[in-house]
Amino acid sequence: MNTIKIPTPREIEQAREKLGDRVRRTPVWQWKSDVKDQFLSAQTNVFLKLELFQYAGSFKPRGALMNMLNLSEEQLKNGVTAVSAGNHAIAVAFAAKSLGTTAKVVMPKTANSFRVEKCKLHGAAVELVDDVHTAFQRVKEIEKNENRAFIHPFEGEQTALGTATVGFEFVQDVPNLDAVIVPIGGGGLCAGIASAVKQMVPDCKVYGVEPVGADSMSKSLKAGEPVEIDEADTIADSLGAPHAAPYSFGLCQRYVDEVVTVTDLKMAQTMRVMFEELKLAVEPAGASALAAATGPLADEVMDKNVGIIVCGTNIDTESFQTILDDIR
């Protein structure tokens, strides 16, 4: 694993310059309230990096755009393709539109209709297939037959450079962070953020968080290599990657201090807290980092400056309501 290319702080800075106004520099907001004090302590400073306010509703355009800005003119003209149940598909559709090209995205039939409509809104052609495995096969056909560039949802150097810009912005805005907590699906977000944070603030701890029912990175780190899980079973469908991949796994292995898991119940409860206390309506993945901070990582972050990545929110009102009703 020592052979992987590490994105340097200068390369990350250049990536942010390259992305320019195509992505938002999302705000950082400090949570101050009695509720926060009850969960943690009055001395714990909680800073939220609000990537839910990113274009397309999640951090995903950063990686998608980095990959697409790296394509040749001819490749870009031929268009792109992607496979995703939601946030990545929306981001690729958005990125393609912003770069003046076309996207064809393949989504499982189980994908939330709100997310499907978002893709179409950004001008993407959407193909719905039976399941994720079929989706990956179909995307390979599209790549071959239509000569479209495949934009991976979480793997690769350009993806990590894109996601690293989240960490880069965060430590610029809050230079004295003691810990950062990052949601993990496939690991692309955590790989990039961890690379940026650890090189810019070496003493800052980086924690990853996964749903109990989709713990591919935890299992991979234990095994010492990327592994696949039988199935993802979690309300946080954005974090339901079936496997870890070599490059993002390698960066996480190198830079992440610990990966913890949270239950669906804990994420749902945290969604409620974020809605009632912070006025943020987030999908389960967007609540996972704060769920970890007030759950399994509470002792680690107590009385410290902790950064929380609120990775996104592409959730419709019905699903949001259902999740909150289920925990009453």
Secondary structure in CASP SS format (residue, H / E / C, confidence):
PFRMAT SS
TARGET T0000
AUTHOR 0000-0000-0000
METHOD secondary structure of the structure
MODEL  1
M C 1.00
N C 1.00
T C 1.00
I C 1.00
K C 1.00
I C 1.00
P C 1.00
T C 1.00
P H 1.00
R H 1.00
E H 1.00
I H 1.00
E H 1.00
Q H 1.00
A H 1.00
R H 1.00
E H 1.00
K H 1.00
L H 1.00
G H 1.00
D H 1.00
R H 1.00
V C 1.00
R C 1.00
R C 1.00
T C 1.00
P C 1.00
V E 1.00
W E 1.00
Q E 1.00
W E 1.00
K C 1.00
S C 1.00
D H 1.00
V H 1.00
K H 1.00
D H 1.00
Q H 1.00
F H 1.00
L C 1.00
S C 1.00
A C 1.00
Q C 1.00
T C 1.00
N E 1.00
V E 1.00
F E 1.00
L E 1.00
K E 1.00
L E 1.00
E H 1.00
L H 1.00
F H 1.00
Q C 1.00
Y H 1.00
A H 1.00
G H 1.00
S E 1.00
F C 1.00
K C 1.00
P H 1.00
R H 1.00
G H 1.00
A H 1.00
L H 1.00
M H 1.00
N H 1.00
M H 1.00
L H 1.00
N C 1.00
L C 1.00
S C 1.00
E H 1.00
E H 1.00
Q H 1.00
L H 1.00
K H 1.00
N H 1.00
G C 1.00
V E 1.00
T E 1.00
A E 1.00
V E 1.00
S C 1.00
A C 1.00
G C 1.00
N H 1.00
H H 1.00
A H 1.00
I H 1.00
A H 1.00
V H 1.00
A H 1.00
F H 1.00
A H 1.00
A H 1.00
K H 1.00
S H 1.00
L C 1.00
G C 1.00
T C 1.00
T C 1.00
A E 1.00
K E 1.00
V E 1.00
V E 1.00
M E 1.00
P E 1.00
K C 1.00
T C 1.00
A C 1.00
N C 1.00
S H 1.00
F H 1.00
R H 1.00
V H 1.00
E H 1.00
K H 1.00
C H 1.00
K H 1.00
L H 1.00
H C 1.00
G C 1.00
A C 1.00
A E 1.00
V E 1.00
E E 1.00
L E 1.00
V E 1.00
D C 1.00
D C 1.00
V H 1.00
H H 1.00
T H 1.00
A H 1.00
F H 1.00
Q H 1.00
R H 1.00
V H 1.00
K H 1.00
E H 1.00
I H 1.00
E H 1.00
K H 1.00
N H 1.00
E H 1.00
N C 1.00
R C 1.00
A E 1.00
F E 1.00
I C 1.00
H C 1.00
P C 1.00
F C 1.00
E C 1.00
G C 1.00
E H 1.00
Q H 1.00
T H 1.00
A H 1.00
L H 1.00
G H 1.00
T H 1.00
A H 1.00
T H 1.00
V H 1.00
G H 1.00
F H 1.00
E H 1.00
F H 1.00
V H 1.00
Q H 1.00
D H 1.00
V C 1.00
P C 1.00
N C 1.00
L C 1.00
D C 1.00
A E 1.00
V E 1.00
I E 1.00
V E 1.00
P E 1.00
I C 1.00
G C 1.00
G C 1.00
G C 1.00
G H 1.00
L H 1.00
C H 1.00
A H 1.00
G H 1.00
I H 1.00
A H 1.00
S H 1.00
A H 1.00
V H 1.00
K H 1.00
Q H 1.00
M H 1.00
V C 1.00
P C 1.00
D C 1.00
C C 1.00
K E 1.00
V E 1.00
Y E 1.00
G E 1.00
V E 1.00
E E 1.00
P E 1.00
V C 1.00
G C 1.00
A C 1.00
D C 1.00
S H 1.00
M H 1.00
S H 1.00
K H 1.00
S H 1.00
L H 1.00
K H 1.00
A H 1.00
G C 1.00
E C 1.00
P C 1.00
V C 1.00
E E 1.00
I C 1.00
D C 1.00
E C 1.00
A C 1.00
D C 1.00
T C 1.00
I C 1.00
A C 1.00
D H 1.00
S H 1.00
L H 1.00
G C 1.00
A C 1.00
P C 1.00
H E 1.00
A C 1.00
A C 1.00
P H 1.00
Y H 1.00
S H 1.00
F H 1.00
G H 1.00
L H 1.00
C H 1.00
Q H 1.00
R H 1.00
Y H 1.00
V C 1.00
D C 1.00
E E 1.00
V E 1.00
V E 1.00
T E 1.00
V E 1.00
T C 1.00
D H 1.00
L H 1.00
K H 1.00
M H 1.00
A H 1.00
Q H 1.00
T H 1.00
M H 1.00
R H 1.00
V H 1.00
M H 1.00
F H 1.00
E H 1.00
E H 1.00
L H 1.00
K C 1.00
L C 1.00
A C 1.00
V C 1.00
E C 1.00
P H 1.00
A H 1.00
G H 1.00
A H 1.00
S H 1.00
A H 1.00
L H 1.00
A H 1.00
A H 1.00
A H 1.00
T C 1.00
G C 1.00
P C 1.00
L C 1.00
A H 1.00
D H 1.00
E H 1.00
V H 1.00
M C 1.00
D C 1.00
K C 1.00
N E 1.00
V E 1.00
G E 1.00
I E 1.00
I E 1.00
V E 1.00
C C 1.00
G E 1.00
T C 1.00
N C 1.00
I C 1.00
D C 1.00
T H 1.00
E H 1.00
S H 1.00
F H 1.00
Q H 1.00
T H 1.00
I H 1.00
L H 1.00
D H 1.00
D H 1.00
I C 1.00
R C 1.00
END
